[in-house]
Amino acid sequence: MFDESLLEDPDGLARADTHGLLRGVAAAGARVRTALRLAGEAGLEELRPDGRPRTVLVAGSGPDAAAVTDLLTALASGNCPVQPLTSTGPSPERSRWTLPGWAGSLDLLILLSPQGTEQGLTDLVEQAYRRGCTAVAVTPAKAPLADAVAQVRGLALPFAPGPADAAPEPAADTGAFWALLTPLLALADRLGLATAPGAELHALADTLDATAAGCGPAVATYTNPAKTLAAELADALPLLWSQGPTAAACARRFAAVLGTRAGRPALSAELPAALTLHGPLQAGAHALTADSDDFFRDRVEEADGLRLRVVLLQEAPDQPGSAAPAAREQAYAHDTPLSEITAPGGSDLHVAAELLALTDFAAVYLAVASTERP
């Protein structure tokens, strides 16, 4: 049950936030700066690559690693293919990864792990060494994975830890995404895969800080876009419609965070294909709610069914040729409520920071305000 009144009670939110989710997401900017400092200390700035790799192969477990890979693919903009590796195995801790048969000395292997203890990733480093692939890992210093990469003369970039009093459980670390992404962006800039100089990464941290100030627990719902979005999604099945490759990656990340943090389903699709893909779902939305013709159903005890809500994510305000007007028209035609998240434009990194920071806060408010309390 979502307690909307809790959004107006900062002290109540703090008590309900037993895993430190809000503290973790508010510290995203600091996490970026720490990750940059640690990457510099690890020698990233002295890296002198001999050109771009043929292909970047990425392996990592968990939704954060998948989202980082997805966003890197969007930011690379065709400069170099980015291919995620799929694991096999009975559980994430016992997963196994295998390099494709064509992988060799022209390719780069990136390993992402907030723990650095997965044996499957350590074994993958050995595979890369035998094939001649260069290995880079973002993982805690002195972790087994970091040691394995150092042994094959790869580069281990330290994973920046979160606040000491927040997210004691790795699964609740709301800032892990930024701790994995930041050193990877700095590496991508050195390799010419994406434009992410140090000044822009520090500006990204400033954007995250600004969002934290405007979306924090002390800010009232009517002026807090994250709380407003959380309240709008409380009893809804979100249809996350995006326009542009960066917005699409952010929408998929939002869907994953809603599932893992708040335990809520969401569907994402890119415009204009989303209009066709989700149109039948909008037309048949009555199937999601209880049967209004059932005279004998208990209308007091029975909770309302899920209602659809479109969430439109855009990289900039409407441009010529935008599919956003058609999205609004279809939402109106099907009587589907619509929420809009529009970045002010700018670089791809700035757009990603604007969209991801707001949606991360919204997902955390949904999770915290839905927590059962005595």
ChimeraX attribute file (.defattr): number of C-alpha atoms within 10 A of each C-alpha:
attribute: neighborCount
match mode: 1-to-1
recipient: residues
	/A:1	9
	/A:2	18
	/A:3	14
	/A:4	19
	/A:5	11
	/A:6	18
	/A:7	24
	/A:8	16
	/A:9	15
	/A:10	15
	/A:11	13
	/A:12	15
	/A:13	19
	/A:14	17
	/A:15	13
	/A:16	18
	/A:17	20
	/A:18	14
	/A:19	20
	/A:20	22
	/A:21	26
	/A:22	25
	/A:23	22
	/A:24	24
	/A:25	28
	/A:26	24
	/A:27	21
	/A:28	28
	/A:29	27
	/A:30	22
	/A:31	27
	/A:32	26
	/A:33	22
	/A:34	20
	/A:35	26
	/A:36	25
	/A:37	14
	/A:38	18
	/A:39	23
	/A:40	16
	/A:41	13
	/A:42	15
	/A:43	12
	/A:44	18
	/A:45	13
	/A:46	10
	/A:47	11
	/A:48	9
	/A:49	10
	/A:50	7
	/A:51	11
	/A:52	17
	/A:53	21
	/A:54	16
	/A:55	17
	/A:56	21
	/A:57	22
	/A:58	23
	/A:59	24
	/A:60	28
	/A:61	20
	/A:62	12
	/A:63	15
	/A:64	25
	/A:65	21
	/A:66	21
	/A:67	21
	/A:68	24
	/A:69	27
	/A:70	21
	/A:71	23
	/A:72	20
	/A:73	23
	/A:74	20
	/A:75	23
	/A:76	18
	/A:77	14
	/A:78	11
	/A:79	15
	/A:80	17
	/A:81	15
	/A:82	21
	/A:83	15
	/A:84	18
	/A:85	19
	/A:86	14
	/A:87	18
	/A:88	13
	/A:89	11
	/A:90	9
	/A:91	9
	/A:92	14
	/A:93	13
	/A:94	13
	/A:95	17
	/A:96	19
	/A:97	20
	/A:98	16
	/A:99	19
	/A:100	9
	/A:101	7
	/A:102	8
	/A:103	19
	/A:104	19
	/A:105	15
	/A:106	15
	/A:107	20
	/A:108	22
	/A:109	25
	/A:110	21
	/A:111	27
	/A:112	28
	/A:113	24
	/A:114	25
	/A:115	15
	/A:116	24
	/A:117	16
	/A:118	19
	/A:119	16
	/A:120	22
	/A:121	28
	/A:122	20
	/A:123	15
	/A:124	22
	/A:125	29
	/A:126	17
	/A:127	16
	/A:128	22
	/A:129	18
	/A:130	12
	/A:131	17
	/A:132	16
	/A:133	23
	/A:134	22
	/A:135	25
	/A:136	23
	/A:137	30
	/A:138	29
	/A:139	24
	/A:140	21
	/A:141	18
	/A:142	13
	/A:143	17
	/A:144	18
	/A:145	29
	/A:146	25
	/A:147	16
	/A:148	22
	/A:149	23
	/A:150	17
	/A:151	13
	/A:152	17
	/A:153	13
	/A:154	19
	/A:155	20
	/A:156	27
	/A:157	27
	/A:158	27
	/A:159	28
	/A:160	28
	/A:161	15
	/A:162	23
	/A:163	17
	/A:164	8
	/A:165	10
	/A:166	21
	/A:167	23
	/A:168	15
	/A:169	9
	/A:170	11
	/A:171	13
	/A:172	16
	/A:173	23
	/A:174	28
	/A:175	28
	/A:176	24
	/A:177	21
	/A:178	25
	/A:179	28
	/A:180	29
	/A:181	23
	/A:182	26
	/A:183	27
	/A:184	25
	/A:185	25
	/A:186	25
	/A:187	21
	/A:188	19
	/A:189	16
	/A:190	21
	/A:191	18
	/A:192	17
	/A:193	25
	/A:194	23
	/A:195	19
	/A:196	23
	/A:197	15
	/A:198	15
	/A:199	9
	/A:200	15
	/A:201	22
	/A:202	17
	/A:203	17
	/A:204	24
	/A:205	23
	/A:206	19
	/A:207	19
	/A:208	26
	/A:209	19
	/A:210	16
	/A:211	24
	/A:212	22
	/A:213	14
	/A:214	17
	/A:215	24
	/A:216	22
	/A:217	26
	/A:218	15
	/A:219	18
	/A:220	17
	/A:221	20
	/A:222	10
	/A:223	11
	/A:224	20
	/A:225	21
	/A:226	28
	/A:227	27
	/A:228	19
	/A:229	22
	/A:230	24
	/A:231	21
	/A:232	19
	/A:233	24
	/A:234	21
	/A:235	17
	/A:236	19
	/A:237	18
	/A:238	26
	/A:239	25
	/A:240	25
	/A:241	27
	/A:242	30
	/A:243	22
	/A:244	16
	/A:245	19
	/A:246	24
	/A:247	28
	/A:248	25
	/A:249	25
	/A:250	31
	/A:251	29
	/A:252	23
	/A:253	24
	/A:254	25
	/A:255	20
	/A:256	23
	/A:257	24
	/A:258	22
	/A:259	16
	/A:260	16
	/A:261	20
	/A:262	19
	/A:263	14
	/A:264	20
	/A:265	15
	/A:266	21
	/A:267	17
	/A:268	23
	/A:269	19
	/A:270	22
	/A:271	22
	/A:272	16
	/A:273	13
	/A:274	18
	/A:275	18
	/A:276	11
	/A:277	13
	/A:278	17
	/A:279	15
	/A:280	10
	/A:281	15
	/A:282	22
	/A:283	13
	/A:284	11
	/A:285	16
	/A:286	15
	/A:287	13
	/A:288	14
	/A:289	12
	/A:290	15
	/A:291	11
	/A:292	9
	/A:293	7
	/A:294	9
	/A:295	8
	/A:296	6
	/A:297	12
	/A:298	9
	/A:299	12
	/A:300	7
	/A:301	7
	/A:302	9
	/A:303	10
	/A:304	12
	/A:305	15
	/A:306	18
	/A:307	19
	/A:308	23
	/A:309	22
	/A:310	24
	/A:311	21
	/A:312	23
	/A:313	26
	/A:314	27
	/A:315	26
	/A:316	16
	/A:317	12
	/A:318	12
	/A:319	8
	/A:320	5
	/A:321	7
	/A:322	15
	/A:323	17
	/A:324	21
	/A:325	11
	/A:326	13
	/A:327	20
	/A:328	17
	/A:329	11
	/A:330	15
	/A:331	19
	/A:332	12
	/A:333	11
	/A:334	14
	/A:335	14
	/A:336	18
	/A:337	16
	/A:338	17
	/A:339	19
	/A:340	15
	/A:341	20
	/A:342	18
	/A:343	18
	/A:344	14
	/A:345	14
	/A:346	11
	/A:347	14
	/A:348	19
	/A:349	19
	/A:350	22
	/A:351	22
	/A:352	22
	/A:353	23
	/A:354	23
	/A:355	23
	/A:356	20
	/A:357	24
	/A:358	23
	/A:359	25
	/A:360	22
	/A:361	27
	/A:362	26
	/A:363	27
	/A:364	25
	/A:365	32
	/A:366	27
	/A:367	24
	/A:368	26
	/A:369	24
	/A:370	18
	/A:371	17
	/A:372	10
	/A:373	7
	/A:374	3
